[in-house]
């Protein structure tokens, strides 16, 4: 069963990974704007917003379900299963030349994660 410490650690991990992603996305948006590439700027902004909304909803679901241990256990398992994927994507963002594709991939991962969490909490 999930403990309060596990839930808090999971929330902290989600926040940390998203913050790192946000820094990179913000830098790339500024770079695109500096180059006058507003299409890339808009795509990065859209991907960032998708990931941000998914993160906020995931944390909100954790808070809502805090007292429902079986649901929290399922949410924690889902977040844990995606953690390695998220870390690999963050590493790819740091080293890739195609940062836009990597940022969009983070948004897709975030969206699929929250879709799965929604399915776990709808009852």
C-alpha atoms as an extended CHARMM CRD file, in Angstrom:
* protein
*
       123  EXT
         1         1  UNK       CA              0.0000000000        0.0000000000        0.0000000000  PROA      1               0.0000000000
         2         2  UNK       CA              1.1470000000        3.4870000000       -0.7930000000  PROA      2               0.0000000000
         3         3  UNK       CA              2.3460000000        5.5540000000        2.0990000000  PROA      3               0.0000000000
         4         4  UNK       CA              2.1460000000        9.3170000000        2.3560000000  PROA      4               0.0000000000
         5         5  UNK       CA              5.9400000000        9.4240000000        1.9380000000  PROA      5               0.0000000000
         6         6  UNK       CA              5.7230000000        7.4270000000       -1.3110000000  PROA      6               0.0000000000
         7         7  UNK       CA              3.0200000000        9.7090000000       -2.6450000000  PROA      7               0.0000000000
         8         8  UNK       CA              4.9940000000       12.8220000000       -1.7390000000  PROA      8               0.0000000000
         9         9  UNK       CA              8.1690000000       11.3860000000       -3.2790000000  PROA      9               0.0000000000
        10        10  UNK       CA              6.2680000000       10.5570000000       -6.4690000000  PROA      10              0.0000000000
        11        11  UNK       CA              4.8640000000       14.0820000000       -6.6490000000  PROA      11              0.0000000000
        12        12  UNK       CA              8.3640000000       15.4740000000       -6.0890000000  PROA      12              0.0000000000
        13        13  UNK       CA              9.7600000000       13.2760000000       -8.8780000000  PROA      13              0.0000000000
        14        14  UNK       CA              7.0120000000       14.3450000000      -11.2920000000  PROA      14              0.0000000000
        15        15  UNK       CA              7.6700000000       18.0110000000      -10.4540000000  PROA      15              0.0000000000
        16        16  UNK       CA             11.4430000000       17.6360000000      -10.8350000000  PROA      16              0.0000000000
        17        17  UNK       CA             11.2260000000       15.9570000000      -14.2390000000  PROA      17              0.0000000000
        18        18  UNK       CA              8.7330000000       18.5020000000      -15.4950000000  PROA      18              0.0000000000
        19        19  UNK       CA             10.8580000000       21.4160000000      -14.2550000000  PROA      19              0.0000000000
        20        20  UNK       CA             13.8590000000       20.1120000000      -16.1770000000  PROA      20              0.0000000000
        21        21  UNK       CA             11.7170000000       19.6770000000      -19.2900000000  PROA      21              0.0000000000
        22        22  UNK       CA             10.3320000000       23.2040000000      -18.8320000000  PROA      22              0.0000000000
        23        23  UNK       CA             13.8050000000       24.7560000000      -18.7180000000  PROA      23              0.0000000000
        24        24  UNK       CA             14.7500000000       23.0850000000      -21.9980000000  PROA      24              0.0000000000
        25        25  UNK       CA             11.4530000000       23.9260000000      -23.6790000000  PROA      25              0.0000000000
        26        26  UNK       CA             11.7060000000       27.5630000000      -22.5800000000  PROA      26              0.0000000000
        27        27  UNK       CA             15.2620000000       27.8350000000      -23.9550000000  PROA      27              0.0000000000
        28        28  UNK       CA             14.2180000000       26.3060000000      -27.2570000000  PROA      28              0.0000000000
        29        29  UNK       CA             11.1970000000       28.6050000000      -27.5210000000  PROA      29              0.0000000000
        30        30  UNK       CA             13.4510000000       31.6190000000      -27.0000000000  PROA      30              0.0000000000
        31        31  UNK       CA             15.9380000000       30.3150000000      -29.5440000000  PROA      31              0.0000000000
        32        32  UNK       CA             13.1790000000       29.7670000000      -32.1080000000  PROA      32              0.0000000000
        33        33  UNK       CA             11.7880000000       33.2480000000      -31.4520000000  PROA      33              0.0000000000
        34        34  UNK       CA             15.2640000000       34.7710000000      -31.7890000000  PROA      34              0.0000000000
        35        35  UNK       CA             15.6360000000       33.0330000000      -35.1630000000  PROA      35              0.0000000000
        36        36  UNK       CA             12.1990000000       34.2750000000      -36.2000000000  PROA      36              0.0000000000
        37        37  UNK       CA             10.8480000000       30.7160000000      -36.4380000000  PROA      37              0.0000000000
        38        38  UNK       CA              7.4330000000       31.2780000000      -34.9320000000  PROA      38              0.0000000000
        39        39  UNK       CA              6.1130000000       27.9370000000      -36.2320000000  PROA      39              0.0000000000
        40        40  UNK       CA              8.6710000000       26.0270000000      -34.1410000000  PROA      40              0.0000000000
        41        41  UNK       CA              8.0180000000       28.3780000000      -31.2340000000  PROA      41              0.0000000000
        42        42  UNK       CA              4.2920000000       27.5890000000      -31.4210000000  PROA      42              0.0000000000
        43        43  UNK       CA              4.8920000000       23.8220000000      -31.6710000000  PROA      43              0.0000000000
        44        44  UNK       CA              7.1760000000       23.8390000000      -28.6320000000  PROA      44              0.0000000000
        45        45  UNK       CA              4.7010000000       25.9780000000      -26.7080000000  PROA      45              0.0000000000
        46        46  UNK       CA              1.8300000000       23.6150000000      -27.5560000000  PROA      46              0.0000000000
        47        47  UNK       CA              3.8650000000       20.5670000000      -26.5100000000  PROA      47              0.0000000000
        48        48  UNK       CA              4.9120000000       22.2570000000      -23.2740000000  PROA      48              0.0000000000
        49        49  UNK       CA              1.3150000000       23.1780000000      -22.4510000000  PROA      49              0.0000000000
        50        50  UNK       CA              0.1730000000       19.5950000000      -23.0740000000  PROA      50              0.0000000000
        51        51  UNK       CA              2.8630000000       18.2450000000      -20.7620000000  PROA      51              0.0000000000
        52        52  UNK       CA              2.1580000000       20.9010000000      -18.1220000000  PROA      52              0.0000000000
        53        53  UNK       CA             -1.5540000000       20.1630000000      -18.0950000000  PROA      53              0.0000000000
        54        54  UNK       CA             -0.8990000000       16.4220000000      -17.7820000000  PROA      54              0.0000000000
        55        55  UNK       CA              1.4980000000       17.0010000000      -14.8860000000  PROA      55              0.0000000000
        56        56  UNK       CA             -0.9620000000       19.2200000000      -13.0630000000  PROA      56              0.0000000000
        57        57  UNK       CA             -3.7740000000       16.7410000000      -13.5520000000  PROA      57              0.0000000000
        58        58  UNK       CA             -1.6040000000       13.8230000000      -12.3720000000  PROA      58              0.0000000000
        59        59  UNK       CA             -0.6940000000       15.6790000000       -9.1820000000  PROA      59              0.0000000000
        60        60  UNK       CA             -4.3170000000       16.6870000000       -8.6710000000  PROA      60              0.0000000000
        61        61  UNK       CA             -5.4150000000       13.0510000000       -9.0510000000  PROA      61              0.0000000000
        62        62  UNK       CA             -2.8630000000       12.0090000000       -6.4410000000  PROA      62              0.0000000000
        63        63  UNK       CA             -4.2640000000       14.6030000000       -4.0530000000  PROA      63              0.0000000000
        64        64  UNK       CA             -7.8750000000       13.6040000000       -4.7290000000  PROA      64              0.0000000000
        65        65  UNK       CA             -7.1820000000        9.9160000000       -4.2640000000  PROA      65              0.0000000000
        66        66  UNK       CA             -4.8780000000       10.3000000000       -1.2730000000  PROA      66              0.0000000000
        67        67  UNK       CA             -7.1580000000        8.3000000000        0.9940000000  PROA      67              0.0000000000
        68        68  UNK       CA             -8.0700000000        5.6390000000       -1.5600000000  PROA      68              0.0000000000
        69        69  UNK       CA             -5.0420000000        3.3820000000       -1.2430000000  PROA      69              0.0000000000
        70        70  UNK       CA             -5.7730000000        0.9030000000       -4.0730000000  PROA      70              0.0000000000
        71        71  UNK       CA             -6.2050000000        3.7710000000       -6.5490000000  PROA      71              0.0000000000
        72        72  UNK       CA             -3.0990000000        5.5300000000       -5.2880000000  PROA      72              0.0000000000
        73        73  UNK       CA             -1.1420000000        2.2960000000       -5.6170000000  PROA      73              0.0000000000
        74        74  UNK       CA             -2.2940000000        2.0020000000       -9.2380000000  PROA      74              0.0000000000
        75        75  UNK       CA             -1.4070000000        5.6490000000       -9.9520000000  PROA      75              0.0000000000
        76        76  UNK       CA              2.0260000000        5.2310000000       -8.3580000000  PROA      76              0.0000000000
        77        77  UNK       CA              2.6340000000        2.1030000000      -10.4280000000  PROA      77              0.0000000000
        78        78  UNK       CA              1.6710000000        3.9780000000      -13.5990000000  PROA      78              0.0000000000
        79        79  UNK       CA              3.9370000000        6.9260000000      -12.7820000000  PROA      79              0.0000000000
        80        80  UNK       CA              6.8000000000        4.6030000000      -11.8320000000  PROA      80              0.0000000000
        81        81  UNK       CA              6.4360000000        2.6880000000      -15.0970000000  PROA      81              0.0000000000
        82        82  UNK       CA              6.7290000000        5.9470000000      -17.0500000000  PROA      82              0.0000000000
        83        83  UNK       CA              9.6120000000        7.3620000000      -14.9900000000  PROA      83              0.0000000000
        84        84  UNK       CA             12.3210000000        5.5410000000      -16.9540000000  PROA      84              0.0000000000
        85        85  UNK       CA             10.7670000000        6.6490000000      -20.2500000000  PROA      85              0.0000000000
        86        86  UNK       CA             10.6850000000       10.2320000000      -19.0050000000  PROA      86              0.0000000000
        87        87  UNK       CA             14.3140000000       10.1030000000      -17.8780000000  PROA      87              0.0000000000
        88        88  UNK       CA             15.3830000000        8.6950000000      -21.2550000000  PROA      88              0.0000000000
        89        89  UNK       CA             13.5080000000       11.4900000000      -23.0090000000  PROA      89              0.0000000000
        90        90  UNK       CA             15.1390000000       14.1310000000      -20.8110000000  PROA      90              0.0000000000
        91        91  UNK       CA             18.5450000000       12.6550000000      -21.6190000000  PROA      91              0.0000000000
        92        92  UNK       CA             17.6390000000       12.6450000000      -25.3080000000  PROA      92              0.0000000000
        93        93  UNK       CA             16.6240000000       16.3070000000      -25.1060000000  PROA      93              0.0000000000
        94        94  UNK       CA             20.0330000000       17.1220000000      -23.6110000000  PROA      94              0.0000000000
        95        95  UNK       CA             21.9440000000       15.3680000000      -26.3940000000  PROA      95              0.0000000000
        96        96  UNK       CA             19.7860000000       15.4140000000      -29.5200000000  PROA      96              0.0000000000
        97        97  UNK       CA             19.9190000000       17.6860000000      -32.4920000000  PROA      97              0.0000000000
        98        98  UNK       CA             16.1620000000       17.2880000000      -33.0590000000  PROA      98              0.0000000000
        99        99  UNK       CA             15.0010000000       18.9020000000      -29.8430000000  PROA      99              0.0000000000
       100       100  UNK       CA             11.5730000000       19.7660000000      -31.2340000000  PROA      100             0.0000000000
       101       101  UNK       CA             10.7740000000       16.0880000000      -31.8680000000  PROA      101             0.0000000000
       102       102  UNK       CA             11.9900000000       15.1760000000      -28.3750000000  PROA      102             0.0000000000
       103       103  UNK       CA              9.8690000000       17.9020000000      -26.7610000000  PROA      103             0.0000000000
       104       104  UNK       CA              6.8190000000       16.7230000000      -28.6770000000  PROA      104             0.0000000000
       105       105  UNK       CA              7.5670000000       13.1630000000      -27.5810000000  PROA      105             0.0000000000
       106       106  UNK       CA              7.5690000000       14.3070000000      -23.9320000000  PROA      106             0.0000000000
       107       107  UNK       CA              4.1460000000       15.8540000000      -24.5080000000  PROA      107             0.0000000000
       108       108  UNK       CA              2.8500000000       12.5730000000      -25.9890000000  PROA      108             0.0000000000
       109       109  UNK       CA              4.2600000000       10.6010000000      -23.0540000000  PROA      109             0.0000000000
       110       110  UNK       CA              2.6610000000       13.0190000000      -20.5810000000  PROA      110             0.0000000000
       111       111  UNK       CA             -0.6900000000       12.8220000000      -22.3490000000  PROA      111             0.0000000000
       112       112  UNK       CA             -0.6790000000        9.0210000000      -22.4760000000  PROA      112             0.0000000000
       113       113  UNK       CA              0.2690000000        8.8880000000      -18.7990000000  PROA      113             0.0000000000
       114       114  UNK       CA             -2.6200000000       11.1080000000      -17.7590000000  PROA      114             0.0000000000
       115       115  UNK       CA             -5.0420000000        9.2080000000      -19.9980000000  PROA      115             0.0000000000
       116       116  UNK       CA             -4.0660000000        6.0320000000      -18.1420000000  PROA      116             0.0000000000
       117       117  UNK       CA             -4.3990000000        7.7440000000      -14.7470000000  PROA      117             0.0000000000
       118       118  UNK       CA             -7.8330000000        9.0550000000      -15.7360000000  PROA      118             0.0000000000
       119       119  UNK       CA             -8.8890000000        5.5100000000      -16.5750000000  PROA      119             0.0000000000
       120       120  UNK       CA             -7.7070000000        4.3390000000      -13.1440000000  PROA      120             0.0000000000
       121       121  UNK       CA             -9.6250000000        7.0330000000      -11.2730000000  PROA      121             0.0000000000
       122       122  UNK       CA            -12.9090000000        7.0890000000      -13.1810000000  PROA      122             0.0000000000
       123       123  UNK       CA            -15.3110000000        4.9890000000      -11.2390000000  PROA      123             0.0000000000
